Amino acid sequence: MKHPKGIWLRRGLLPYYLTGHRLALALLLRDKPSTAAQLAAALTEKGYRTDPQTLEKSLARLTRLGIVSVSDRVYRRTEEITSLAKELQED
């Protein structure tokens, strides 16, 4: 399976390069909201090795960047990231 290399996102004044498993997390969340356990299972199924600590750090960073929101331990993609999903679907 070919893994995506990355994509540039503009968050405020500074651009941010989203790569690897963080990009995979953002793409997994474009379909439906998921818990951390569901995301870990999906990443493992897609071929990304991850441990709970790394997953939590990645989700925290995506939350700080405003790419993902969390409520009741369920992670959802924000509306601002819709353009990323549309761009990737066109490719």
C-alpha positions as YAML, in Angstrom:
chain: A
units: angstrom
residues:
- id: 1
  name: MET
  ca: [0.00, 0.00, 0.00]
- id: 2
  name: LYS
  ca: [1.35, 3.41, -0.94]
- id: 3
  name: HIS
  ca: [1.28, 5.78, 2.02]
- id: 4
  name: PRO
  ca: [0.68, 9.50, 1.48]
- id: 5
  name: LYS
  ca: [3.81, 11.62, 1.91]
- id: 6
  name: GLY
  ca: [2.22, 14.74, 3.30]
- id: 7
  name: ILE
  ca: [0.34, 17.95, 2.70]
- id: 8
  name: TRP
  ca: [0.90, 21.59, 3.66]
- id: 9
  name: LEU
  ca: [-1.78, 23.25, 5.79]
- id: 10
  name: ARG
  ca: [-1.97, 26.91, 6.70]
- id: 11
  name: ARG
  ca: [-2.81, 27.34, 10.36]
- id: 12
  name: GLY
  ca: [-2.83, 31.05, 11.16]
- id: 13
  name: LEU
  ca: [0.32, 32.74, 9.90]
- id: 14
  name: LEU
  ca: [2.53, 29.68, 9.76]
- id: 15
  name: PRO
  ca: [2.19, 26.70, 7.43]
- id: 16
  name: TYR
  ca: [2.27, 23.20, 8.91]
- id: 17
  name: TYR
  ca: [3.37, 20.07, 7.05]
- id: 18
  name: LEU
  ca: [1.12, 17.15, 7.95]
- id: 19
  name: THR
  ca: [2.83, 13.79, 7.33]
- id: 20
  name: GLY
  ca: [2.72, 10.09, 8.15]
- id: 21
  name: HIS
  ca: [0.35, 8.86, 10.76]
- id: 22
  name: ARG
  ca: [-0.97, 12.38, 11.52]
- id: 23
  name: LEU
  ca: [-2.09, 12.69, 7.92]
- id: 24
  name: ALA
  ca: [-3.57, 9.19, 8.14]
- id: 25
  name: LEU
  ca: [-5.47, 10.19, 11.30]
- id: 26
  name: ALA
  ca: [-6.90, 13.28, 9.63]
- id: 27
  name: LEU
  ca: [-7.96, 11.23, 6.62]
- id: 28
  name: LEU
  ca: [-9.55, 8.52, 8.78]
- id: 29
  name: LEU
  ca: [-11.59, 11.15, 10.60]
- id: 30
  name: ARG
  ca: [-12.99, 12.64, 7.39]
- id: 31
  name: ASP
  ca: [-15.39, 9.70, 7.08]
- id: 32
  name: LYS
  ca: [-16.83, 9.48, 10.59]
- id: 33
  name: PRO
  ca: [-16.03, 10.44, 14.20]
- id: 34
  name: SER
  ca: [-14.04, 7.80, 16.11]
- id: 35
  name: THR
  ca: [-12.59, 7.06, 19.52]
- id: 36
  name: ALA
  ca: [-8.87, 6.60, 20.07]
- id: 37
  name: ALA
  ca: [-9.28, 2.81, 20.23]
- id: 38
  name: GLN
  ca: [-11.12, 2.75, 16.90]
- id: 39
  name: LEU
  ca: [-8.45, 4.94, 15.33]
- id: 40
  name: ALA
  ca: [-5.67, 2.67, 16.62]
- id: 41
  name: ALA
  ca: [-7.39, -0.37, 15.12]
- id: 42
  name: ALA
  ca: [-7.90, 1.40, 11.78]
- id: 43
  name: LEU
  ca: [-4.26, 2.56, 11.65]
- id: 44
  name: THR
  ca: [-3.04, -0.96, 12.38]
- id: 45
  name: GLU
  ca: [-5.30, -2.30, 9.64]
- id: 46
  name: LYS
  ca: [-3.89, 0.28, 7.18]
- id: 47
  name: GLY
  ca: [-0.31, -0.74, 7.98]
- id: 48
  name: TYR
  ca: [0.77, 2.00, 10.41]
- id: 49
  name: ARG
  ca: [2.35, 0.75, 13.61]
- id: 50
  name: THR
  ca: [1.29, 2.85, 16.57]
- id: 51
  name: ASP
  ca: [1.30, 2.67, 20.34]
- id: 52
  name: PRO
  ca: [-1.24, 4.39, 22.60]
- id: 53
  name: GLN
  ca: [1.20, 7.07, 23.80]
- id: 54
  name: THR
  ca: [2.18, 8.11, 20.28]
- id: 55
  name: LEU
  ca: [-1.45, 8.09, 19.17]
- id: 56
  name: GLU
  ca: [-2.48, 10.34, 22.07]
- id: 57
  name: LYS
  ca: [0.38, 12.77, 21.32]
- id: 58
  name: SER
  ca: [-0.59, 12.91, 17.65]
- id: 59
  name: LEU
  ca: [-4.27, 13.48, 18.44]
- id: 60
  name: ALA
  ca: [-3.32, 16.20, 20.95]
- id: 61
  name: ARG
  ca: [-1.20, 17.97, 18.33]
- id: 62
  name: LEU
  ca: [-3.99, 17.75, 15.74]
- id: 63
  name: THR
  ca: [-6.39, 19.16, 18.33]
- id: 64
  name: ARG
  ca: [-4.04, 22.07, 19.12]
- id: 65
  name: LEU
  ca: [-3.74, 22.83, 15.40]
- id: 66
  name: GLY
  ca: [-7.52, 22.90, 15.06]
- id: 67
  name: ILE
  ca: [-7.64, 20.02, 12.60]
- id: 68
  name: VAL
  ca: [-9.47, 17.71, 15.02]
- id: 69
  name: SER
  ca: [-11.91, 18.45, 17.82]
- id: 70
  name: VAL
  ca: [-12.69, 16.17, 20.74]
- id: 71
  name: SER
  ca: [-15.82, 15.82, 22.86]
- id: 72
  name: ASP
  ca: [-16.68, 12.90, 25.11]
- id: 73
  name: ARG
  ca: [-13.49, 11.11, 23.96]
- id: 74
  name: VAL
  ca: [-14.77, 11.06, 20.37]
- id: 75
  name: TYR
  ca: [-12.53, 12.74, 17.80]
- id: 76
  name: ARG
  ca: [-14.08, 14.63, 14.90]
- id: 77
  name: ARG
  ca: [-12.59, 16.54, 12.02]
- id: 78
  name: THR
  ca: [-13.26, 20.27, 12.09]
- id: 79
  name: GLU
  ca: [-15.06, 22.04, 9.29]
- id: 80
  name: GLU
  ca: [-11.88, 23.98, 8.47]
- id: 81
  name: ILE
  ca: [-10.22, 20.80, 7.25]
- id: 82
  name: THR
  ca: [-12.97, 20.16, 4.70]
- id: 83
  name: SER
  ca: [-10.82, 21.76, 1.99]
- id: 84
  name: LEU
  ca: [-8.09, 19.18, 2.69]
- id: 85
  name: ALA
  ca: [-10.55, 16.34, 2.20]
- id: 86
  name: LYS
  ca: [-11.88, 17.87, -1.03]
- id: 87
  name: GLU
  ca: [-8.36, 18.40, -2.42]
- id: 88
  name: LEU
  ca: [-7.35, 14.81, -1.66]
- id: 89
  name: GLN
  ca: [-10.52, 13.38, -3.19]
- id: 90
  name: GLU
  ca: [-9.84, 15.28, -6.42]
- id: 91
  name: ASP
  ca: [-6.34, 13.75, -6.75]
...
